[in-house]
Amino acid sequence: MKSMKKHLLTYAISFALLGTSLGTAPVAVGNDRLNLPQMGEPADLVMSPSDEKNIGQGYMRKIRQYLDLVTDTEINEYIQSIGERLVAGRPDLNAKDFTFFVVRNPEINAFALPGGYIGINSGLITAANNEAELASVIAHETAHVTQRHIARLYASQGNTGYKTAAAIIAAILLSQQSAQAGQAALLTGLAASRQSAINFTRIHEYEADRIGIQLLSEAGYNPRSMVDFFEVLRRRVALNTTEQMEFLRTHPLTNNRISEARNNSSRLANPVGIQDTTDFQLHQMKLRVMHSNNPQNLLRALANGHINNSESARLYGQILLLMQEGKNDQCLPLAKRLISLQPHNLTVRLLNAQVAIANQDTARAERLFGAILDIYPDHYAAVEQYAEMLLRQRRSARAERVIQSYIRAAADPSPDAFKKYSNVLRQQGQTAASYEAMADHFFLLDENREAISQLRLALRSAPEGSNEASRISARLDRSGFR
């Protein structure tokens, strides 16, 4: 563990020494918006957007290697959908420039990294009272990216700026493994810089709040939800003074900050917006099940209605827990009740299919998956679960067609789809095509070196002189890494 933390810290500092950090387009200011700052030249001169993206990709490679990321497709698609909703209202922002992901960590934390990579701890999701509070945190982190805060910090301090930038990013990464290690990294780096660095990061927090509130309002959320979540954090700390909350170390919470956020939210024309959704309740419940140290107690509490959630969320949690214990027949009446409450909810419909599979009613599960994909052909969670069922049935040809249809239908297909496609092709003996699919997987993750390696393996596996070999060779030529 110590060697891993040292590696992460060294990696963060080495990247900062290269002089790269956050960046994106300026934010327009109108009469109906809060008074938001314009981006100036100093940050533009520090680094280019491509430099910024490159460093973010490097951090993400290490994050995938070292941090425990939530791999549940439904949860990741849900978080990505909130992030995309928040940036959709801004013509100067492109959702493709942002990647929102979940770290499996019960601590309350969230962070933004260079290149638009925004991480949310699963513990923060379970701590929020509703979707609007969760969206407020994602909006705040998105604002750190749009305002180029680490780049501006670096530009403002000249030769010492990289030390502070490195300390902040190292603290973010290390805090996912240890709050104490993250605090030490942050304090060490800040001590090496001027006092103005600390003041500047405080200014960043106020600015991210203001812009985050604007993003919330434009996305249709209640902008007061940011203040509500601040109060949640403050009450939690007051009730448990021994709790280590890394989020408050990197996002200092003061009375002045809360007061300003309250004033900014009240200035918006339509303060009443989305507060909660069924999707939030269901995905939050799934994470609570994941984190549970005593599933039996949680199951009893849900069955007895002792947990203050909607009936749909309680039923959803009970079904997940019963399936974990292999009590699949007990899930059937619960699933029937849940589908009667939420007949059109995709998450509920997918769970219904999983219950059918668990009870060996694969014909019904196939009908359920087919009905979903007829309406939502680009819904990867359904594709993934359907393909897994087909592969267990040794129906790889059908699984191949399901995944191919998804890849053609999706405007922005999931990288994991190509990984699963690669596995299907390998089972069918299509070795070269399998390697090529893995190359597409790595290209979508911006891991070009691994992608090129897969293309070379594909070329060696393809019949010499075949159309397949010619196509793969042309791809290698275009990549510039021949």
Secondary structure by P-SEA (a helix, b strand, c coil): caaaaaaaaaaaaaaaaacccccbbbbbbcccccbbbbbcccccccccaaaaaaaaaaaaaaaaacccccccaaaaaaaaaaaaaaaccccccccccbbbbbbccccccccccccbbbbbbaaaaaacccaaaaaaaaaaaaaaaaaaaaaaaaaacccaaaaaaaaaaaaaaaaaacaaaaaaaaaaaaaaccaaaaaaaaaaaaaaaaaaaaaaaaaccccaaaaaaaaaaaaaaaaccccccaaaaaccccaaaaaaaaaaaaaccccccccccaaaaaaaaaaaaaacccaaaaaaaaaaccccccaaaaaaaaaaaaaaacccccaaaaaaaaaaaccccaaaaaaaaaaaaaacaaaaaaaaaaaaaaccccaaaaaaaaaaaaaaacaaaaaaaaaaaaaaacccccaaaaaaaaaaaaaacaaaaaaaaaaaaaaaacaaaaaaaaaaaaaaacccccaaaaaaaaaaaaaccc
